[in-house]
Amino acid sequence: AQSVSQHNHHVILSEAASLELGCNYSYGGTVNLFWYVQYPGQHLQLLLKYFSGDPLVKGIKGFEAEFIKSKFSFNLRKPSVQWSDTAEYFCAVNRYNAGNNRKLIWGLGTSLAVNP
Amino acid sequence: KAGVTQTPRYLIKTRGQQVTLSCSPISGHRSVSWYQQTPGQGLQFLFEYFSETQRNKGNFPGRFSGRQFSNSRSEMNVSTLELGDSALYLCASSLDSGTSGVQYFGPGTRLLVL
């Protein structure tokens, strides 16, 4: 079955530390890849997406992610985190094919806590 | 533009009852997807409606149903509630079929089943 794995369920960092959250998926065909973020008390919102082209994508708030097709990975990175980055981060994969049987597959999420 | 709205925001029900949740998508969005979010299971896809038709369905029992109206507003119904149905129910809208992946989420309805 298709799946999306986020390796870290809980991450605790100090401000200014670098961040990398892992995301791997199991589907081998054409995919669209996403990171969504849920700040405390706020709605889930799109952080960044990859559809095609440059595998290094930039998102909001200094986040970036790199699509490595050979590794089925789409890891999220930020060189220097801030306290305001404390949130839950979700990786999602949309398998693309013809027809109607398409839906986003979500990882379980990674809870990031940044200590000031 | 107003965002995705969901009503009610909080709900307490007892086992065996039924519940209806409502979602109003962003104006102009034709796709509405529903998710169940729990700490242990993450985001679980329930179903997606596009132009009043169910386009996709997740692996939930038939107690979970939905519909979409001509103005794109959507409702989700859960009959014969079980304790395990306690969760945050999220609605997401998108311009086209929600399976493109770019979705806009509402604040959710937190359902507690006692």
Interface residues (C-beta under 8 A of the other chain):
Chain A: N32 F34 H43 L44 Q45 L46 K49 F90 A92 N94 N100 N101 R102 K103 L104 I105 W106 G107 L108 G109
Chain B: G3 V4 S33 Y35 Q41 G42 L43 Q44 F45 E48 R55 N56 G58 L90 A92 S97 G98 T99 S100 G101 V102 Q103 Y104 F105 G106 P107 G108
